[in-house]
């Protein structure tokens, strides 16, 4: 671990952090955005036009044979949204309710599925419904249509939005307070960290990114491909925060030592129980992945961090 040559004052750190109160103007802006994102659809009898919402059945054929993944029923497609391959939506313009039409199209050369990339295909489309998209009106009926529990009126929406916004501001305030306290502690300390310490913190960062992406059903390699980056560039980008993390961990571990903070086996056991419940795992599964000593270290660090935060003087 890093070497702490000088431990800055860690008790009674004084910081100034602004606290934000949610305003009616912010609430109204959020509600306006919500209204814009939830347009009203009114059925129409005329021809399909750009911007209309259509409900269709479709099936795709290559060389007269239906291909996998090219069929759906009751699909909602907004004309002009670019949801389908080029030409699909454009060729539907002018269709009428109940009509069936063959769309002659070509898949893009860079299409994800190799056997369809650049292929000429025919999509057989049946149009069930055409709806005109209109901007919704903010009233009780619109609020009820959102189907949110305990929210029936415009007043309910305003109240809930204010609570939600204030909760976001409070969360940001808590994060800002912690960051400001710890930044001051780092500035007032003198720490030497090795390349090994920085790389260890870097791996933690990358592991965290992998987990966040996995929750969205994506791998890090896919994400890097999409953003046109590579892992080396990502590591360079993360290096400053990894170094800061390594310095911070060295300081916190020094406070653990100075304050003689300890974690009992019972506390570790409680942590394992909690992790097991949260992840619907058995205690044995948790112990196969996490070492009790690592949990003790993390718990000690948490106690040291809380000691620093709770003793700080915060001015708004």
MIDOVEX-811541 format. One record per residue: residue number from 1; x, y, z of N, C-alpha, C in turn. Coordinates in Angstrom, 2 decimals. Atoms other than C-alpha are relative to their C-alpha. Layout:
BEGIN
   k    n_xx    n_yy    n_zz   ca_xx   ca_yy   ca_zz    c_xx    c_yy    c_zz
 NUM       X       Y       Z       X       Y       Z       X       Y       Z
...
//
This chain:
BEGIN
   k    n_xx    n_yy    n_zz   ca_xx   ca_yy   ca_zz    c_xx    c_yy    c_zz
   1    0.85   -1.21    0.00    0.00    0.00    0.00    0.88    1.25    0.00
   2   -0.72   -1.27    0.03    0.96    3.66   -0.39    0.54    0.38    1.37
   3   -0.64   -0.42   -1.25    3.15    5.32    2.21   -0.45    1.43    0.32
   4    0.47   -1.32   -0.43    1.69    8.26    4.18    1.12    0.69    0.78
   5   -1.07   -0.76   -0.67    4.47   10.73    5.01   -0.57    1.03    0.97
   6    0.66   -0.97   -0.88    2.06   13.26    6.51   -1.50   -0.21   -0.09
   7    1.45    0.16   -0.04   -1.52   12.64    7.61   -0.62    1.35    0.37
   8    0.64   -1.29   -0.26   -3.59   15.82    7.32   -1.04   -0.11    1.10
   9    1.05   -0.02   -1.03   -6.16   16.88    9.90   -1.23   -0.73   -0.57
  10    1.13    0.78    0.51   -8.97   14.35    9.53   -1.25    0.10    0.87
  11    1.18   -0.23   -0.85  -11.25   15.31   12.43   -0.32    1.48   -0.03
  12    0.43   -1.40   -0.03  -13.29   18.49   12.32    0.36    0.78   -1.26
  13   -0.29   -0.69    1.27  -12.52   19.27    8.65   -1.16    0.96   -0.30
  14    1.04   -1.01    0.25  -14.36   22.48    7.77   -0.15    0.22   -1.51
  15    0.24   -0.21    1.44  -15.98   22.76    4.32   -1.27    0.82   -0.21
  16    1.20   -0.77    0.36  -18.54   24.97    2.57   -0.59   -0.64   -1.25
  17    0.67    0.64    1.14  -21.03   23.20    0.30   -1.41    0.55   -0.11
  18    1.32   -0.61    0.22  -24.10   24.77   -1.25   -1.09   -1.06   -0.06
  19    1.14    0.93    0.01  -27.45   23.07   -0.67   -1.06    0.57   -0.94
  20    0.96   -0.48    0.99  -29.96   23.31   -3.52   -1.42   -0.44    0.36
  21    1.42    0.30   -0.26  -33.73   23.52   -2.96   -0.74   -0.02   -1.34
  22    0.75    0.13    1.26  -36.01   22.33   -5.80   -0.98    1.16   -0.14
  23    0.88   -1.15    0.24  -37.84   25.31   -7.34   -1.19   -0.41   -0.86
  24    1.18    0.25    0.84  -41.27   25.49   -9.02    0.39    0.02   -1.48
  25   -0.46   -0.11    1.39  -39.45   26.49  -12.24    0.62   -1.32   -0.47
  26   -0.61    1.30    0.34  -37.40   23.27  -12.19   -1.07   -1.07   -0.17
  27    1.10    0.97    0.05  -40.54   21.24  -11.49   -0.74    0.13   -1.32
  28    0.74   -0.23    1.24  -42.36   22.84  -14.43    0.80   -0.42   -1.23
  29   -0.86    0.41    1.12  -39.40   22.25  -16.77   -0.03   -1.52   -0.18
  30    0.02    1.47    0.04  -39.36   18.55  -15.86   -1.34   -0.51   -0.52
  31    1.34    0.43    0.42  -43.12   18.26  -16.35   -0.19    0.29   -1.49
  32    0.10   -0.31    1.44  -42.93   20.02  -19.75    0.72   -1.05   -0.83
  33   -0.78    1.03    0.70  -40.25   17.52  -20.82   -0.77   -1.32   -0.01
  34    0.78    1.24   -0.10  -42.47   14.65  -19.61   -1.18    0.01   -0.96
  35    1.13   -0.14    0.93  -45.44   15.96  -21.62    0.49   -0.20   -1.43
  36   -0.57    0.12    1.35  -43.22   16.24  -24.73    0.37   -1.44   -0.33
  37   -0.42    1.40    0.22  -41.98   12.65  -24.24   -1.19   -0.96   -0.06
  38    1.19    0.87    0.01  -45.54   11.29  -23.96   -1.09    0.61   -0.88
  39    1.00   -0.59    0.89  -47.43   12.47  -27.06   -1.30   -0.80   -0.01
  40    1.31    0.65    0.13  -51.09   11.66  -27.70   -0.15   -0.49   -1.44
  41    0.21    0.54    1.34  -51.98    9.43  -30.65   -1.49   -0.06   -0.31
  42    1.41   -0.03    0.42  -55.27   10.01  -32.51   -0.10   -0.75   -1.32
  43    0.13    0.81    1.22  -56.37    7.43  -35.10   -0.51    0.84   -1.16
  44    0.46   -0.74    1.18  -56.79    8.74  -38.65   -0.28   -0.97   -1.14
  45    0.40    0.86    1.11  -58.32    7.34  -41.86    0.87    0.15   -1.23
  46   -0.74   -0.30    1.23  -56.03    8.92  -44.44    1.25   -0.83   -0.19
  47   -1.24    0.70    0.34  -52.70    7.84  -45.92    1.08    0.22    1.07
  48   -1.14   -0.12   -0.92  -49.56    7.23  -43.90    0.87    1.18   -0.45
  49   -0.87   -1.14    0.28  -47.46   10.41  -43.66    1.17   -0.01    0.97
  50   -1.18   -0.11   -0.86  -44.08   11.26  -42.16   -0.43    0.46    1.40
  51    0.33   -0.37   -1.37  -44.36   11.41  -38.35   -1.16   -0.79    0.58
  52    1.12    0.80   -0.50  -47.39    9.08  -38.13    0.50   -1.23    0.76
  53   -0.27    1.25   -0.70  -47.45    6.13  -35.75   -0.85   -1.08   -0.67
  54    0.74    1.07    0.67  -48.39    2.90  -37.54    0.07   -1.28    0.83
  55   -0.02    1.32   -0.61  -49.32   -0.55  -36.25   -0.03   -1.00   -1.16
  56   -0.16    0.87    1.17  -48.14   -3.26  -38.66    0.35   -1.44    0.37
  57   -0.59    1.34    0.01  -47.51   -6.95  -39.26    1.01    0.02   -1.13
  58   -0.95    0.06    1.12  -44.42   -7.66  -41.33    0.76   -1.32    0.03
  59   -0.86    1.17    0.12  -42.35  -10.56  -42.62    0.99    0.25   -1.12
  60   -1.05   -0.24    0.98  -39.02  -10.39  -44.47    0.41   -1.28   -0.73
  61   -0.39    1.15    0.83  -37.98  -12.69  -47.34    1.27    0.32   -0.78
  62   -1.21   -0.12    0.81  -34.57  -13.22  -48.94   -0.02   -1.16   -0.99
  63    0.10    1.01    1.06  -34.64  -15.07  -52.27   -1.26   -0.86    0.19
  64    1.29    0.69   -0.15  -38.28  -15.96  -51.50   -0.15   -0.81    1.27
  65    0.04    0.79   -1.25  -37.43  -17.58  -48.15    0.00    0.95    1.20
  66    0.07   -0.84   -1.20  -38.46  -16.02  -44.82    1.28   -0.17    0.81
  67   -1.23    0.10   -0.80  -35.39  -15.16  -42.75   -0.29    0.23    1.48
  68    0.18   -0.04   -1.46  -34.98  -15.45  -38.97    0.05    1.43    0.53
  69    0.01   -1.32   -0.64  -35.86  -12.39  -36.89   -0.63    1.07   -0.87
  70    0.58   -1.01    0.92  -37.63  -10.69  -39.82   -1.51    0.06    0.05
  71    1.47    0.06   -0.07  -41.21  -11.19  -38.61   -0.51    0.55    1.32
  72    0.66   -0.48   -1.23  -43.48   -9.39  -36.12   -1.46    0.30   -0.31
  73    1.43   -0.34    0.14  -47.19   -8.81  -35.53   -0.35    1.09    1.00
  74    0.45   -1.09   -0.89  -48.83   -5.70  -34.06    1.12    0.93    0.42
  75   -1.16   -0.84   -0.34  -45.53   -3.79  -34.18   -0.33    1.47   -0.22
  76    0.22   -1.45    0.14  -45.69   -0.03  -33.57    1.24    0.64   -0.59
  77   -1.13   -0.62    0.70  -43.50    1.92  -35.98   -0.33    1.45   -0.33
  78    0.17   -1.41    0.31  -43.16    5.69  -36.12    0.74    0.31   -1.30
  79   -0.59   -0.27    1.31  -42.54    6.81  -39.69    0.94    1.21    0.09
  80   -1.01   -1.05   -0.10  -39.33    8.81  -39.84    0.89   -0.15    1.21
  81   -0.80    0.21   -1.22  -37.89    7.41  -36.60    1.33   -0.68   -0.32
  82   -1.25    0.70    0.38  -35.21    5.44  -38.50    0.18   -1.29    0.76
  83   -0.07    1.23   -0.79  -36.09    2.36  -36.46    0.36   -1.20   -0.88
  84   -0.25    1.11    0.92  -35.96    0.09  -39.51    1.04    0.38   -1.04
  85   -1.05   -0.25    0.99  -33.48   -0.25  -42.39   -0.45    1.07   -0.99
  86    0.34   -1.09    0.92  -33.31    2.63  -44.92   -0.99   -0.46   -1.08
  87    0.98    0.28    1.03  -36.30    2.73  -47.26   -1.28   -0.61    0.52
  88    1.18    0.70   -0.53  -38.69    0.69  -45.08   -1.11    1.01    0.33
  89    1.02   -0.98   -0.44  -40.46    3.65  -43.49   -0.43    0.89   -1.16
  90    0.30   -0.88    1.13  -40.22    5.81  -46.62   -1.00   -0.67   -0.96
  91    0.88    0.71    0.95  -41.91    3.12  -48.79   -1.41   -0.25    0.57
  92    1.34    0.15   -0.60  -44.80    2.90  -46.31   -0.85    1.26   -0.16
  93    0.74   -1.25    0.15  -45.76    6.55  -46.92   -1.01   -0.15   -1.14
  94    1.07    0.13    1.00  -49.09    6.66  -48.78   -0.87   -1.23    0.19
  95    0.82    1.19   -0.26  -50.33    3.28  -47.48   -1.25    0.37    0.79
  96    1.25   -0.24   -0.74  -53.87    3.05  -46.07   -0.31   -1.19    0.90
  97    0.40    1.03   -0.96  -55.39    1.09  -43.20   -0.57   -1.22   -0.73
  98    0.48    1.25    0.60  -55.96   -2.58  -44.14    0.80   -0.43   -1.22
  99   -0.76    0.30    1.23  -53.55   -2.41  -47.12    1.20   -0.91    0.31
 100   -1.21    0.82   -0.07  -50.79   -4.99  -47.71    0.91    0.42   -1.14
 101   -0.93   -0.47    1.03  -47.66   -3.96  -49.61    1.34   -0.72    0.13
 102   -1.35    0.57    0.01  -44.35   -5.52  -50.65    1.01    1.14   -0.08
 103   -1.05   -1.02    0.02  -41.35   -3.32  -49.82    1.29   -0.66   -0.49
 104   -1.26    0.52    0.54  -38.27   -4.00  -51.96    1.16    0.81    0.58
 105   -1.04   -0.72   -0.75  -35.24   -3.13  -49.83    1.34   -0.72   -0.07
 106   -1.35    0.58   -0.07  -31.50   -3.71  -49.43    0.57    0.29    1.39
 107   -0.62   -0.19   -1.31  -29.84   -4.28  -46.07    1.33    0.74   -0.17
 108   -1.29   -0.70    0.08  -26.87   -1.97  -45.37    1.17   -0.99   -0.01
 109   -1.20    0.86    0.10  -23.40   -3.42  -46.13    0.58   -0.34    1.37
 110   -0.60    0.22   -1.33  -22.38   -3.02  -42.48   -1.01   -0.55    1.01
 111    1.02    0.55   -0.91  -25.49   -4.75  -41.06    0.62   -1.09    0.86
 112   -0.59    0.90   -1.00  -24.74   -6.82  -37.96   -0.05   -1.48   -0.35
 113    0.10    1.43    0.33  -25.94  -10.17  -39.35    0.60   -0.23   -1.38
 114   -0.81    0.17    1.21  -23.49  -11.41  -41.98   -0.80   -0.44   -1.22
 115    0.74    0.54    1.15  -25.96  -13.36  -44.15   -1.02    0.99   -0.57
 116    0.93   -1.01    0.51  -28.19  -10.25  -44.49    0.70    1.27   -0.46
 117   -0.74   -1.23    0.36  -25.49   -7.56  -44.93    0.06    0.15   -1.52
 118   -0.01   -0.30    1.44  -25.94   -5.98  -48.38   -1.00   -0.80   -0.81
 119    0.94    0.87    0.74  -28.73   -8.45  -49.27   -1.25    0.75   -0.45
 120    1.29   -0.50    0.49  -31.77   -7.58  -51.42   -1.09   -0.85    0.63
 121    1.07    0.73   -0.69  -34.94   -8.51  -49.52   -1.37    0.62   -0.34
 122    1.37   -0.50    0.15  -38.72   -8.13  -49.69   -0.67   -0.10    1.37
 123    0.80    0.02   -1.23  -40.75   -7.15  -46.62   -1.47    0.11   -0.38
 124    1.46   -0.03    0.21  -44.46   -8.01  -46.80   -0.62    0.67    1.22
 125    0.52   -0.80   -1.13  -46.23   -5.37  -44.66   -1.50    0.13   -0.08
 126    1.46   -0.26   -0.08  -49.87   -5.25  -43.55   -0.22    1.11    1.01
 127    0.23   -1.17   -0.86  -51.06   -1.94  -42.09   -1.34   -0.12    0.71
 128    1.23    0.16   -0.80  -53.59   -2.24  -39.24   -0.57    1.34    0.47
 129    0.47   -1.25   -0.61  -53.75    1.29  -37.86    0.97    1.12   -0.30
 130   -0.82   -1.21    0.18  -52.50    4.83  -38.58   -0.44    1.01    1.04
 131    0.33   -1.00   -1.02  -52.31    7.38  -35.79    0.84    1.25   -0.21
 132   -0.66   -1.30    0.10  -51.46   11.04  -35.85    0.57    0.35    1.36
 133   -0.65   -0.34   -1.27  -48.95   12.11  -33.19   -0.24    1.47    0.32
 134    0.24   -1.38   -0.41  -49.98   15.23  -31.30    0.61    0.23    1.38
 135   -0.55   -0.31   -1.33  -48.47   17.04  -28.34   -1.10   -0.13    1.04
 136    1.00    0.19   -1.06  -50.25   16.04  -25.15   -0.28    1.32    0.73
 137    0.39   -1.17   -0.78  -52.09   18.55  -23.02    0.14   -0.36    1.48
 138   -0.17    0.29   -1.42  -51.21   18.79  -19.33   -1.32    0.20    0.73
 139    1.24   -0.04   -0.79  -54.40   17.92  -17.47   -0.08   -1.29    0.81
 140    0.13    1.19   -0.87  -55.66   15.32  -14.97   -0.07   -1.29   -0.81
 141    0.14    1.19    0.85  -56.51   12.92  -17.81    1.38   -0.49   -0.46
 142   -1.36    0.35    0.43  -52.90   13.04  -19.08    0.75   -0.66    1.16
 143   -0.71    0.53   -1.17  -51.55   12.42  -15.56   -0.47   -1.43    0.30
 144    0.55    1.33   -0.27  -53.88    9.44  -15.05    0.50   -1.02   -1.04
 145   -0.44    0.91    1.08  -52.75    7.98  -18.43    1.43   -0.50    0.22
 146   -1.39    0.42   -0.27  -49.17    7.72  -17.09    0.04   -1.27    0.85
 147    0.12    1.22   -0.82  -50.40    4.91  -14.78    1.06   -0.10    1.09
 148   -0.93    0.00   -1.12  -48.19    5.90  -11.86   -0.81   -0.10    1.29
 149    0.77    0.15   -1.25  -49.42    4.72   -8.41   -0.11    1.33    0.77
 150    0.27   -1.19   -0.83  -50.97    7.48   -6.23    0.18    1.31   -0.76
 151   -0.15   -1.24    0.78  -50.83    9.99   -9.09   -1.14    0.10   -1.01
 152    1.19   -0.12    0.86  -54.14   11.05  -10.62   -0.18    1.40   -0.56
 153    0.26   -1.39    0.40  -54.07   14.85  -10.88    1.31    0.74   -0.30
 154   -1.17   -0.84    0.31  -51.73   17.60  -12.13    0.71    0.38    1.31
 155   -0.57   -0.36   -1.31  -51.25   18.62   -8.48    0.83   -1.16    0.57
 156   -0.75    1.19   -0.46  -50.20   15.04   -7.60    1.35   -0.08   -0.72
 157   -1.22    0.07    0.81  -47.67   15.13  -10.47    1.01    1.05    0.46
 158   -0.88   -1.09   -0.45  -46.26   18.49   -9.33    0.65   -0.33    1.34
 159   -0.52    0.34   -1.34  -45.92   17.29   -5.74    1.05   -1.12   -0.07
 160   -0.93    1.13    0.11  -44.27   13.99   -6.70    1.30    0.42   -0.69
 161   -1.18   -0.46    0.73  -41.93   15.73   -9.15    0.91    0.82    0.91
 162   -0.79   -0.83   -0.93  -40.86   18.20   -6.45    0.76   -0.89    0.99
 163   -0.64    0.93   -0.94  -40.14   15.36   -4.00    1.17   -0.72   -0.69
 164   -1.02    0.72    0.76  -38.20   13.46   -6.70    1.23    0.88   -0.27
 165   -1.10   -0.93    0.29  -36.13   16.52   -7.69    0.79    0.32    1.26
 166   -0.69   -0.32   -1.26  -35.39   17.38   -4.07    0.87   -1.17    0.45
 167   -0.76    1.20   -0.36  -34.27   13.80   -3.48    1.30   -0.05   -0.81
 168   -1.20   -0.03    0.85  -31.85   14.13   -6.44    0.99    1.06    0.48
 169   -0.87   -1.08   -0.51  -30.53   17.46   -5.11    0.67   -0.40    1.32
 170   -0.54    0.43   -1.30  -30.11   15.95   -1.62    1.11   -1.03   -0.18
 171   -1.00    1.03    0.28  -28.22   12.97   -3.04    1.29    0.66   -0.50
 172   -1.16   -0.71    0.55  -25.92   15.31   -5.01    0.72    0.77    1.12
 173   -0.58   -0.76   -1.12  -25.42   17.44   -1.87    0.85   -0.92    0.87
 174   -0.74    0.96   -0.85  -24.37   14.38    0.17    1.31   -0.42   -0.68
 175   -1.19    0.38    0.76  -21.95   13.32   -2.59    1.00    1.14   -0.02
 176   -0.89   -1.18    0.03  -20.56   16.88   -2.89    0.69    0.21    1.34
 177   -0.56   -0.17   -1.35  -20.07   17.08    0.89    1.15   -0.99    0.21
 178   -1.04    1.02   -0.19  -18.15   13.78    0.98    1.23    0.29   -0.86
 179   -1.13   -0.27    0.90  -16.02   14.66   -2.07    0.83    1.19    0.46
 180   -0.70   -1.21   -0.45  -15.17   18.12   -0.70    0.83   -0.29    1.25
 181   -0.72    0.36   -1.23  -14.20   16.70    2.72    1.25   -0.82   -0.35
 182   -1.12    0.89    0.32  -12.02   13.97    1.21    1.05    0.70   -0.86
 183   -0.97   -0.78    0.81  -10.44   16.35   -1.35    0.91    0.82    0.92
 184   -0.77   -0.83   -0.94   -9.38   18.61    1.54    1.00   -0.86    0.79
 185   -0.86    0.92   -0.75   -7.98   15.65    3.46    1.20   -0.43   -0.87
 186   -1.08    0.41    0.93   -5.97   14.52    0.39    0.99    1.15   -0.19
 187   -0.86   -1.18    0.18   -4.65   18.07   -0.15    0.91    0.24    1.20
 188   -0.75   -0.28   -1.22   -3.52   18.33    3.48    0.94   -1.15    0.40
 189   -0.86    1.16   -0.31   -1.73   14.94    3.40    1.10   -0.13   -1.05
 190   -1.08    0.28    0.95    1.50   13.82    1.77    0.14   -1.52   -0.09
 191    0.04    1.45    0.20    1.38   10.33    0.26    0.83   -0.42   -1.21
 192   -0.71    0.59    1.14    3.64    8.22   -1.93   -0.74   -1.27   -0.40
 193    0.64    1.24    0.49    1.91    5.60   -4.11    0.84   -0.58   -1.13
 194   -0.78    0.68    1.04    3.57    3.03   -6.34   -0.88   -0.23   -1.23
 195    0.72    0.33    1.23    2.62    2.08   -9.90   -0.95   -1.18    0.25
 196    0.80    1.19   -0.35    1.31   -1.19   -8.44   -1.30    0.43    0.70
 197    1.20   -0.52   -0.71   -1.07    0.74   -6.10   -0.99    0.59   -1.01
 198    0.86   -0.67    1.00   -2.37    2.78   -9.06   -0.69   -1.04   -0.88
 199    0.56    1.04    0.87   -2.86   -0.32  -11.23   -1.09   -0.79    0.73
 200    1.01    0.73   -0.78   -4.77   -2.06   -8.41   -1.31    0.81    0.05
 201    1.18   -0.88   -0.02   -7.11    0.93   -8.11   -0.64    0.05   -1.39
 202    0.49   -0.01    1.38   -7.41    0.97  -11.93   -0.87   -1.23   -0.28
 203    0.76    1.24    0.22   -8.56   -2.68  -11.98   -1.36    0.08    0.68
 204    1.28   -0.17   -0.71  -11.24   -1.80   -9.41   -0.94    0.87   -0.83
 205    0.80   -0.88    0.86  -12.45    1.05  -11.66   -0.57   -0.77   -1.18
 206    0.43    0.74    1.21  -12.58   -1.22  -14.72   -1.01   -1.07    0.35
 207    0.95    1.02   -0.46  -14.34   -3.97  -12.76   -1.37    0.63    0.25
 208    1.24   -0.73   -0.29  -16.94   -1.41  -11.64   -0.71    0.35   -1.32
 209    0.58   -0.33    1.31  -17.46   -0.27  -15.27   -0.60   -1.25   -0.64
 210    0.50    1.27    0.55  -17.84   -3.92  -16.36   -1.35   -0.38    0.62
 211    1.24    0.36   -0.70  -20.53   -4.49  -13.71   -1.15    0.91   -0.43
 212    1.05   -0.93    0.42  -22.45   -1.34  -14.69   -0.48   -0.31   -1.41
 213    0.36    0.33    1.37  -22.35   -2.31  -18.37   -0.78   -1.32   -0.06
 214    0.67    1.31   -0.03  -23.40   -5.90  -17.55   -1.46    0.15    0.38
 215    1.40   -0.25   -0.37  -26.56   -4.51  -15.93   -0.82    0.48   -1.19
 216    0.69   -0.44    1.23  -27.38   -3.00  -19.35    0.13   -1.06   -1.09
 217   -0.14    1.10    0.96  -26.60   -6.35  -21.01    1.11    0.21   -1.01
 218   -1.09   -0.31    0.93  -23.36   -5.14  -22.54    1.35   -0.36    0.60
 219   -1.37    0.28   -0.44  -19.73   -6.21  -22.36    0.86    1.23   -0.26
 220   -0.90   -1.15    0.15  -16.87   -3.72  -22.00    0.54    0.08   -1.42
 221   -0.56    0.03    1.36  -15.42   -4.83  -25.36   -1.00    0.57   -1.01
 222    1.04   -0.54    0.89  -18.76   -4.07  -27.09   -0.10    1.51    0.14
 223    0.11   -1.43   -0.28  -18.94   -0.67  -25.42    1.16    0.76   -0.65
 224   -1.18   -0.65    0.58  -15.38    0.21  -26.51   -0.11    0.04   -1.53
 225    0.18    0.07    1.46  -16.19   -0.90  -30.08   -0.99    1.08   -0.46
 226    1.04   -0.98    0.34  -19.32    1.29  -30.13    0.51    1.43    0.09
 227   -0.49   -1.37   -0.22  -17.49    4.35  -28.81    1.30    0.27   -0.78
 228   -1.21   -0.18    0.81  -14.52    3.78  -31.13    1.26    0.17    0.83
 229   -1.17   -0.13   -0.88  -12.11    3.54  -28.19    0.62   -1.38    0.20
 230   -0.58    1.30   -0.37   -9.80    0.82  -26.89    0.34    0.02    1.49
 231   -0.22    0.09   -1.45   -8.88   -0.42  -23.42    1.18    0.85    0.45
 232   -1.19   -0.81   -0.35   -5.51    1.37  -23.48   -0.39    1.46    0.21
 233    0.47   -1.39   -0.10   -7.22    4.73  -24.09   -0.84    0.18    1.26
 234    0.84   -0.05   -1.20   -9.72    3.95  -21.31    0.88    0.05    1.25
 235   -0.91    0.03   -1.16   -6.88    3.17  -18.88    0.70    1.35    0.18
 236   -0.63   -1.32   -0.07   -5.14    6.45  -19.74   -0.96    1.03    0.59
 237    1.04   -0.93   -0.47   -8.40    8.29  -19.12   -0.27   -0.20    1.51
 238    0.30    0.31   -1.41   -8.88    6.53  -15.75    1.18    0.22    0.94
 239   -1.20   -0.05   -0.85   -5.30    6.95  -14.53   -0.04    1.07    1.09
 240    0.03   -1.02   -1.08   -5.76   10.31  -12.67   -0.91   -0.38    1.16
 241    0.92    0.35   -1.08   -8.79    9.05  -10.74    0.47   -1.27    0.73
 242   -0.55    1.20   -0.66   -7.07    5.68  -10.06    1.10    0.41    0.97
 243   -1.07   -0.49   -0.88   -4.06    7.54   -8.60   -0.60    0.64    1.25
 244    0.68   -0.67   -1.12   -6.40    9.68   -6.47   -0.59   -1.04    0.95
 245    0.59    1.07   -0.81   -8.16    6.50   -5.29    1.06   -0.70    0.84
 246   -1.10    0.66   -0.72   -4.83    4.86   -4.34    0.50    0.86    1.16
 247   -0.42   -0.94   -1.05   -3.80    7.97   -2.37   -1.02    0.01    1.13
 248    1.08   -0.05   -0.99   -7.18    8.10   -0.63   -0.01   -1.26    0.87
 249    0.01    1.26   -0.75   -7.04    4.41    0.34    1.16   -0.05    1.00
 250   -1.16   -0.02   -0.91   -3.56    4.89    1.84   -0.29    0.86    1.22
 251    0.34   -0.91   -1.10   -4.84    7.83    3.93   -1.01   -0.66    0.94
 252    1.04    0.64   -0.81   -7.93    5.93    5.10    0.59   -1.15    0.83
 253   -0.64    1.11   -0.73   -5.82    2.88    6.03    0.87    0.53    1.15
 254   -0.81   -0.62   -1.06   -3.52    5.20    8.03   -0.89    0.42    1.17
 255    0.95   -0.40   -1.06   -6.56    6.56    9.93   -0.47   -1.23    0.77
 256    0.39    1.26   -0.65   -7.66    2.96   10.63    1.06   -0.39    1.04
 257   -1.11    0.35   -0.90   -4.21    2.34   12.18    0.08    0.96    1.19
 258   -0.13   -1.03   -1.05   -4.01    5.65   14.12   -1.15   -0.11    1.00
 259    1.19    0.07   -0.87   -7.55    5.26   15.49   -0.21   -1.40    0.59
 260    0.11    1.38   -0.47   -7.03    1.53   16.10   -1.41   -0.57   -0.24
 261    1.35    0.48    0.35  -10.30    0.72   14.31    0.05   -1.49   -0.33
 262    0.04    1.45    0.26  -11.27   -2.95   14.22   -1.41   -0.43   -0.39
 263    1.29    0.59    0.39  -14.03   -5.11   12.80   -0.04   -1.41    0.55
 264    0.10    1.32   -0.63  -15.22   -8.17   14.69   -0.47   -1.04   -1.01
 265    0.46    1.11    0.84  -15.92  -11.59   13.18   -1.52    0.04   -0.13
 266    1.47   -0.08    0.00  -19.56  -11.03   14.14   -0.48    1.04   -1.05
 267    0.35   -1.03    0.98  -19.70   -7.81   12.05    0.21   -0.50   -1.43
 268   -0.28    0.59    1.32  -18.13   -9.64    9.10   -1.10   -0.98   -0.37
 269    1.06    0.99    0.23  -20.71  -12.41    9.46   -1.30    0.69   -0.40
 270    1.22   -0.76    0.33  -23.52   -9.84    9.42    0.06    0.54   -1.43
 271   -0.21   -0.50    1.36  -22.04   -8.32    6.24   -0.23   -1.10   -1.03
 272    0.16    1.15    0.91  -21.88  -11.75    4.57   -1.47   -0.35   -0.15
 273    1.45    0.28    0.01  -25.53  -12.41    5.55   -0.72    1.00   -0.90
 274    0.66   -1.07    0.74  -26.56   -9.05    4.07    0.27   -0.13   -1.51
 275   -0.37    0.16    1.42  -24.62   -9.58    0.80   -0.74   -1.19   -0.60
 276    0.68    1.22    0.47  -26.14  -13.08    0.50   -1.48    0.29   -0.28
 277    1.43   -0.34    0.18  -29.70  -11.74    0.97   -0.21    0.91   -1.21
 278    0.15   -0.97    1.08  -29.22   -8.81   -1.43    0.17   -0.64   -1.37
 279   -0.29    0.64    1.29  -27.86  -11.08   -4.18   -0.64   -1.37   -0.16
 280    0.70    1.29    0.01  -30.08  -14.09   -3.40    0.99   -1.17   -0.17
 281   -1.03    1.03    0.01  -27.02  -16.24   -2.72    0.06   -0.64    1.38
 282   -0.24    0.60   -1.31  -26.02  -18.61    0.06    1.27    0.63    0.57
 283   -1.21   -0.54   -0.64  -23.35  -17.60    2.59    1.25   -0.66   -0.59
 284   -1.13    0.74    0.56  -21.11  -20.29    1.08    0.41    0.61   -1.36
 285   -0.26   -0.62    1.31  -21.46  -18.68   -2.39    0.76    1.31    0.18
 286   -0.65   -1.29   -0.26  -20.47  -15.29   -0.95    1.44   -0.23    0.41
 287   -1.35    0.28   -0.50  -17.45  -16.78    0.86    0.91   -0.55   -1.10
 288   -0.81    0.52    1.11  -16.33  -18.44   -2.38    0.53    1.16   -0.85
 289   -0.39   -1.16    0.82  -16.10  -14.96   -3.96    0.72    1.08    0.80
 290   -0.58   -1.08   -0.81  -15.14  -12.68   -1.07    0.71   -0.58    1.22
 291   -0.77    0.44   -1.17  -12.45  -13.25    1.54   -0.41    0.81    1.24
 292    0.36   -0.73   -1.23  -13.42  -12.38    5.16    0.99    1.12    0.33
 293   -1.01   -1.04   -0.29  -10.11  -10.45    5.51   -0.23    1.25   -0.85
 294    0.31   -1.15    0.88  -11.05   -8.27    2.51   -1.20    0.77    0.52
 295    1.19   -0.64   -0.57  -14.44   -7.62    4.09    0.37    0.81    1.24
 296   -0.45   -0.71   -1.22  -12.74   -6.66    7.37    0.68    1.31   -0.38
 297   -0.71   -1.21    0.46  -10.45   -4.22    5.53   -1.00    1.05   -0.50
 298    0.99   -0.93    0.55  -13.41   -2.68    3.65   -0.86    0.61    1.11
 299    0.83   -0.47   -1.10  -15.45   -2.43    6.86    0.77    1.01    0.86
 300   -0.85   -0.95   -0.74  -12.55   -0.74    8.68    0.10    1.33   -0.75
 301   -0.08   -1.20    0.82  -12.21    1.71    5.79   -1.30    0.80    0.08
 302    1.29   -0.67   -0.09  -15.92    2.46    5.96   -0.13    0.73    1.35
 303    0.05   -0.63   -1.34  -15.64    3.17    9.72    0.87    1.25    0.04
 304   -0.91   -1.14    0.02  -12.67    5.48    9.12   -0.61    1.15   -0.81
 305    0.63   -1.02    0.86  -14.52    7.32    6.30   -1.14    0.68    0.75
 306    1.13   -0.56   -0.76  -17.61    7.76    8.50    0.49    0.91    1.12
 307   -0.58   -0.81   -1.07  -15.45    9.09   11.34    0.39    1.38   -0.55
 308   -0.41   -1.26    0.63  -14.03   11.76    8.97   -1.22    0.85   -0.34
 309    1.20   -0.74    0.45  -17.46   12.71    7.56   -0.79    0.54    1.19
 310    0.87   -0.39   -1.12  -19.34   12.75   10.87    0.62    1.08    0.89
 311   -0.62   -1.02   -0.85  -16.77   14.92   12.62    0.20    1.33   -0.74
 312   -0.22   -1.22    0.81  -16.60   17.47    9.76   -1.01    1.08    0.32
 313    0.91   -1.15   -0.18  -18.11   20.96   10.04   -0.40    0.48   -1.40
 314    0.47   -0.36    1.34  -20.28   21.71    7.02   -0.79    1.30    0.05
 315    0.69   -1.29    0.11  -21.30   25.27    6.19   -0.72    0.07   -1.34
 316    0.76   -0.11    1.26  -24.04   25.86    3.62    0.10    1.40   -0.59
//
